[in-house]
Amino acid sequence: MKASFSATLTGSDSPIAGIAKPTSSFGSKNTWQFQSMDDSLHLVIAMDQEGHWQRITGTEPYLSGWTEELGEQIQKHN
């Protein structure tokens, strides 16, 4: 089973620290959620059939670069 890990996303003002963990809540085998330590950001991403990370849901406002940034960290973790 895939394990949770500490992840950091690039915020507009400062880095956003949190935990990335696998989830099966959205029916995809490769779906992950990120929850920031201060609970200000929640992001769920999944890999599509072509191998690209897609945002499923999350808080607003949202920076589009977070999807790829989190996806890269997940791939390095695995």
SVG drawing of the C-alpha trace seen along z (x, -y; Angstrom):
<svg xmlns="http://www.w3.org/2000/svg" viewBox="-15 -37 27 39">
<polyline fill="none" stroke="black" stroke-width="0.4" points="0.0,0.0 1.2,-3.5 2.2,-5.6 1.5,-9.2 4.3,-11.7 5.2,-15.3 4.8,-17.5 5.2,-21.2 3.5,-23.3 4.6,-26.7 2.2,-29.3 1.9,-32.8 3.3,-34.3 5.2,-31.3 5.5,-27.5 2.5,-25.5 3.4,-22.5 1.1,-19.5 0.6,-15.8 -0.1,-13.9 -1.8,-10.6 -3.5,-8.1 -7.2,-8.0 -9.8,-5.6 -12.7,-8.0 -12.9,-9.0 -12.7,-5.5 -9.3,-5.9 -6.4,-3.7 -3.9,-6.5 -5.7,-9.3 -4.0,-11.4 -5.1,-14.2 -3.0,-17.0 -4.1,-18.6 -2.1,-21.6 -0.9,-21.7 -3.0,-24.8 -6.1,-23.4 -6.2,-26.3 -5.6,-24.1 -7.1,-20.7 -6.3,-19.3 -7.3,-16.0 -5.5,-14.9 -5.6,-11.7 -3.5,-10.4 -5.5,-10.0 -5.1,-7.2 -2.4,-9.2 -0.3,-9.5 -1.1,-13.2 -2.2,-14.5 -5.6,-16.1 -7.3,-18.1 -10.4,-16.3 -11.4,-18.8 -10.1,-21.1 -10.3,-24.5 -10.4,-27.8 -8.5,-29.9 -6.3,-27.3 -3.0,-27.7 -2.9,-25.5 0.7,-24.6 -0.1,-22.8 -1.4,-19.7 1.9,-19.1 4.0,-20.0 2.2,-17.6 2.2,-14.9 6.0,-15.2 6.4,-14.8 4.1,-11.7 6.1,-10.1 9.4,-10.8 7.9,-9.3 6.8,-6.2"/>
</svg>
